[in-house]
Amino acid sequence: MTKLDKPNYIGKEQLPQEFNDAHAALRGFANSDLDSSIILSAGLNPRLYGYFEKFEDFYPDENNYLKKKIVIKVSDYRSALIQGKFFAKKGLWVSEYRIESGLNCGGHAFATDGHLLGLILEEFNKGKEDLITITHELFVNALKDKNRTVPNEVLSIKLTVQGGVGTHEEHQFLLDHYKVDSVGWGSPFLLVPEATSVDKDTRNRLAKTKEKDLYLSNISPFGIPFNSLKVDGKEISKLPPFRGTPGSSCPKKILISNTEFTEKPICTASSKYMKLKIAQMDTLNLNEKQYKKQYDSVVAKACLCIGLGTSSLKELGTDLYKQITTICPGPNLAYFSAITSLKNMVGHIYGKKDVTVKVREDRPNVFIKELSIYVNFLKDKLENQILPVNKKDEKYYKTFVCNINNGIEYYKDLFTNMVESFENSKNNILNELDYYSNLINSFELPVVPAKIEVDK
């Protein structure tokens, strides 16, 4: 994550930015003898992206060869073009654009404004050549300005996609219809002991997971929705990470970013931050309901630096912190109901006939599942919206609904005219689209009251 770029200090003296966490990690990779790729996620970090210029392995040689390749995760075409151009202007080439569903993936959830995966892929499919042409021209000009080797042909670009894919039919459809180069699978491999390091108890719980057990939590110190698993019917965020004082002692300090109370950043999941924040709340004369809501929000934050590694440490028998395991599967895991082998999972992906991966028969289509998550996401935001709204809020809700409706109409046309794929589920899918269309258009969107003056 490009956001994991905290500054470091010797005593009270802040070190130069090349000693920031992400900068140092990039430097270690760039100076290694690896022939590999670096994958960047969670938005554009101009200072970090600019640091790539300093390392020889990211530039092409006389054989058009890149020893180290740049891969970026993107949520839409516009984001890909902006980031691709940013790198190209520095003489750096993005070799892969990894398109990821905003809400139907594991880990942090970076919701779009209602843009659905199918339409996003359609835009990439139609715009790929423009993306290549625009970035290639900038790339070549930058290399010439730096007196560097200019490739005698356009370097390759891969478009890949991931997020909630669960059947061979879906996998093949994305490859064939949108002409992507590959399709990524993640969460189902949490049920494959050969592929992931997860302790036995957690893996057994994952195998029994249902839709109600997976939810978007607010446990991330970054304040970004985080896909989480409930423990025995309770939200992990409601379980105290330590006895006594809420919060973590923050031994790793990887996610520190908040300077609300301190000059140096601290983590919002730390005991130090929670103590200061609760003390501030005590001075605000909040009523009981307001106080509880704010208090729950503060103490919900979890130490992801340690929690996300706890399951692996338990599996290895080296758990030092004795913390509650944090694990972040995507919603798609709810439909895989048994631990399986790597051979079986790979066979399932590629449609082998002799595999026994247990996928629930009521599993919705990948596009329908993402649509349902977005509709529920909007519903939750509306229910928690503090009134009155401002013009920015009103525009956001209208844009969100408009984008969802555009996506639904696109899917209706796509599935209605489909001939070979999804023959057995087409009618179900079209009925689901009608259902979510009616549902989202039944929502009452907040508007700015006429009497309230709003700054332009």
N, C-alpha and C positions, 0 to 999 in steps of 0.2 A: 504494500500500500504506500503510495507516494506521500500520504499524510503522516506516515511514521518517520518523521524527519526532525525529531526534537534536537535542540541545541545541547551541547555538552560543555561542562565547566571544569576548570582546575581551581578549586577553592571558590572564590566569588567571581573569577575572571572567565567570561564566556569565550570559548574557543572559536576560531574562524569557522565559517559555515561548512567548509569541506570536512569538518569533524562532526557535523550533524549525523544522526543515525543513518538515514537513507543515503546520504552522500558517502559515508564510510562504507556502507554495504555495497554500493555501486562500485566504489574504488576497488574493493576487494575482489569483486567479480571481474571487473575490467582488467585488472592486472594479473589475473590467473591465466593458466594455460588452457583453460576450457575452450572447447569449440561448442558454443551453446547459445541459448536465448535468455534474455531477461524479460520478465512479464510485469508490466506496470498496471496498477489498478487504482481506483478511487480518485480519479480526477487529475487535472493538469497541475503539476508543480513546476513553474517556470525556472526556478533556481536549480532544481534537481535536473530537469531536462537540459538546461544549459551546460551542466557539468559533464554530460556525455561527450561534448566537443573535445575534451582534454585527452581522450583515450583512443589510441590508434586502432584498436580492434573493431571499433564500430564503423570504420570507413572501409569502402571497397578497395581491393587491390587491383593489379593490372589484369587479373583473370575474372573480374566482376565478383570476387568472392568476399563474403562477409564472415569473419571468424566469430564475431559476436553479433547476434541479431536482436532487434527491438520488437517486442510484442506488447500491444496495449489493449486493455479491456475497454470496451466502449458500449454505451447504451443506445446510441443512435448514429445515423449517418453524419449529421452535423458535427457531433463530437469527434467522430473519426477524422473528418476533413480538417477541423481546427487543429487537432493534435498532429495529424500527419503533416500539415503545412508548417507547423511550429518546428518540427524536427527537420523537415526538408530545407527550410531556410538556413539551417546550420550545417547542411551537407550530410545529414543523417537520414537513413532510410528506415521506415517502419515496415517490417517484413510480414507482420500478421496483425490483422484487426480482429479481436476476439469479441464477438457480439454476445452479450449476456442479458438474459431476462432480468428486468429490474427487480421483480419480487418473487420469481419462481426459481430462485437459486438459494444455496446455503450461505451462511455467514451474514455479513452486513448486507442490508437490502437498500439499494439505491433506486428508489421509485422514480419513474419518469412521470411526466404530467399526463398520464393516461395513454401514452403511446404503447401499443401492443406489438408483440414480437413479430407477428406475421407481416404487418405493414412495414416495420423496420427492416425486415429481411428483403421485402419487395423493393424498398428504396435502395438498399445496398446492391441488389441484383441489377437494377437499372442504372445505378450510378457508379458502378465499379470502375468502368473505363475512364470516366471523368475524374474519379479519385486518383487513379494511376497517372493520368495525363497531367493534372494540375500539380501533384506533388513531385512528379519526375522533373518537370521543367524547373521548379524551385530548387530541387536537389542538385541538378546539373549546374545551374548558375552558381549555387553556393560552393560547390566543389571547384569550379573554375576560379572563383574569387579567392579561394584558399590555395590555389595552385596545386590541387590534389588530382589524383587519377580520376578521370571521368569514365564510367562504364560505357562500353560500346553498344550496349543494349539495355532495355528497361529491366531493372531488377524485379524479381518475382514478388508478388503480394498474395498472401493467403487470407481468405475470409472464412472464419470459423464461427460456430454458434454453440451455445450451451444454455441449459436452464430448463429442467423439468422433463426432459425426454425420457420415455420409459419403455418403448417398444421398438422392435426392429422396423415396423411399418412407419412409425414417426421418424426414426433415424434416417431411413432411406428416402422418405418424402422430402426432408429438408435438403438432403444431398441432391436429389434430382430436380426438385421444383425451383429451389433458390440458388442452385449451382454453388453452394458453399463447399469448401475444400475438406472440411471434417466437422464432426459433431461431437461435442464433449459430454461426458457423463461424469457425475461426481458422487452425489449422496448414496446411490445404490451400492457403491463400493465400500461403504461403511459396514455392510453385511458380508464382506469378503475378507476373511482373516489373512489371506495371502497378500492382500493389497493395502490394507490399512492397519495401523497399530491402535487397537481399541481394546480396553479391558473387557473381560468376559461378561460381567454384570451389565455394563453399558450396552454391549453389543446385543445381549439378550433383550434388553428394554427396547432397543431400536427395532428389533425384529417384531415386536408386539405393538409398535407405534401405530396409532390411528390419527385421522385428521385433527381431532380435538387435542391431541398431545403436542402438536407442532403449532407454534404461534410466533408472531412478530413481537418481540419483547423490547423493553427500553433499558436493558442491562448494559449496553455498550457505553463506556466512558466518553465516547465521541458524540453521544446524543443522536446516533443514527440507528434506525430500527435494525434489530438483530434477530435472525431466525434462531429459535431456541426450542428446547425439548422440556416438557413438564416432567417433574419427578413425582411418581405416585399420585398423580392428579393435581399436584400443586405446581405453581409456577416457580422455577428456580429463583427468579428475582425476589420472591417472597420469603425465601429461606435465608437465614442469616449466614453470611460467609464465614464469620467467626463468632465465637461466644463473647458476650460482653459488648464492647464498643463496636458499632457497625463499621463496616469498611475494612479495607486491606491495609497492611503495613507498607505495601507498595515496594517490595524488594527489587523488582526488575526495572521499574520506571520506563517502560517502553511506550506507554500510551499517555504520558503526561502532556497536557496541552492547555490547562486552565490557569489563567492569571487573575481571576476575579478577586482573590484575597492576598495573593503573594506576588512578589516580583519575578521569581523563578516559577516556571510552570509546574503544576502538580496535577495528579490524576483525580478525576471526579469520583473514582471508585475507592479512593484512599480514605483512611480514617481521619487524616488531617483535614481534607476537604470537607468531609461530611460533618465533622465537629464544627468547623467554621460556618458552614452553610446553615446548620441547625441553630447555631447561636444567633445568626442573622435573622432567621425566621422567628425566633423568640421575641424579637424587638418589633415585629410588624403588626401586632394586634390582630392576627388572623382569627377567624372563627374556627370552631372545631373541625368543620368539614374542609375548609380551605387548608388548615394546618395539616390535616391527615393526608390530603392529596399531595401537597408539596413534600411532606416528610416521606411518604411512600416512594415518590419519584426520586428523591435524593438517595435513599438507602437501597433502592433497587439496583444501582450500578454494581457490576461485578468485576472482579479482577480477571480480565480475559488473558492477560500475559501469562498467568499461572494456570487458570482454569482450563484453557484450551489444550494445555499439555498434560493435564492431570491423568486423563484416560490412558495415554501412552505410557506415562511413568508407572501407573498401576500395573499395566500389562507387563512392563519390564521389571516390576518389583522394586522400583527406586523412587517411589513417591515421597518427597521430602516435606511437602507443605500440608498434606492431609486436608486439602480443600475440596469442596464439592466439585464434581466433574462438570465442566461446561462443554457442551458439544452443539454444533450448529448445522444440522442437516436441513436440506431444502424440503419444501412441502411434499415433493414427489416421493420421499421415503415412506410415507404412510401407506403406499400401495404395494410395497415389497415386504413380504411377510415371513421370510425365512432366511437364515444364514446359509450361504452357498459358497461354492468354490469359484476360483478365478476362471477356470475352464468353462464352467456353466454360465457365469455372467457374460463372458466374452461371446460365448455361443448364443446367448439370448440377444445380445446387441446385433449380431450379424445373422440372426434368423435361422440358426441350426435347428434341425428338427428333433434332436435327441437330448435337449436340455430340459431341466426341471426347475427353473427359476420361478418362484411363486409370486405372481403379480395378480393383485385383486381384480376380479372381473368388472367391478364397478368403477375402476379407475377412469377418470375423465380424460379426454383428449388433451394433449399438452397445451394447445391454444385456449381451450375452454377453461382449463385449470388456472392459467395465468389471468384470464379475463375475470374469473370469480374472485381471485385474490385482489385484483385491482378494484373491483366493485366493493368488496368488503373493506378495503383500505380507505376508500372514499367515504363509505358509511361511517366508519370509526372517526374519521377526521371531522365529519359533519356533527356527529354526536358530541365531540369534545371541543367544538369551536366555541370560543369565547365571544359573545355578542356585545356590542355591535361590531360588524366587520368593517374593514376599510376597502377602498377601491382595489387594492392589490389582492386581497382575499377573494373578493367577488370575481375578479378576472380569472384567478387561479381555478376556482370551482367551475366556472363556465367553460374554460379551456379544457379542463380535465374531462368533463362530460362530453364535450364536442369530440375530443380525441378518442374516447371510448366508443362513441357512436360511429365514428369513421371506421374504427377497427372492426366493429361488429358488422357494418355493411360490407366491408372488404371480405370478411370471413364468410358471410352469407353468399356472396358472389363466388368466392373460391370453392366452397364445398358444394354449392348447387351445380357448378359446371365441372366438378371433378368426375373423372370416368373410372380410373383404375384404383386409386387409393381410397381407403376408408369406406369401402362399399358397405360393410356390415354396421358401421357406426354413423353413417352420414345423416340419417333421419334424426337420430338422437342429438347429434351435434347441432343441427339446424333448430331443433326444439329448444335446446339450451341457449342458443343465441337469441331466440325470441324472448325467452324468460329473462335473461340478463338485460336485454334492451328495454323491456317493460319495467324492470326493477330500477335500473339507474335513472330512467326518465320519470320515475315516481318520486325521486328524492326532491325534497324542498331545499333549494339552494338559497343560502343567506344573501341578502342584497344590502347595499348601503342605504340606510334610511335617508329620506329626502331632506330632513331637517339638519342632518349632521354635515358640517362643513369638512371637507377632506383636502389636505394639501395636494397641490398638483405635483 
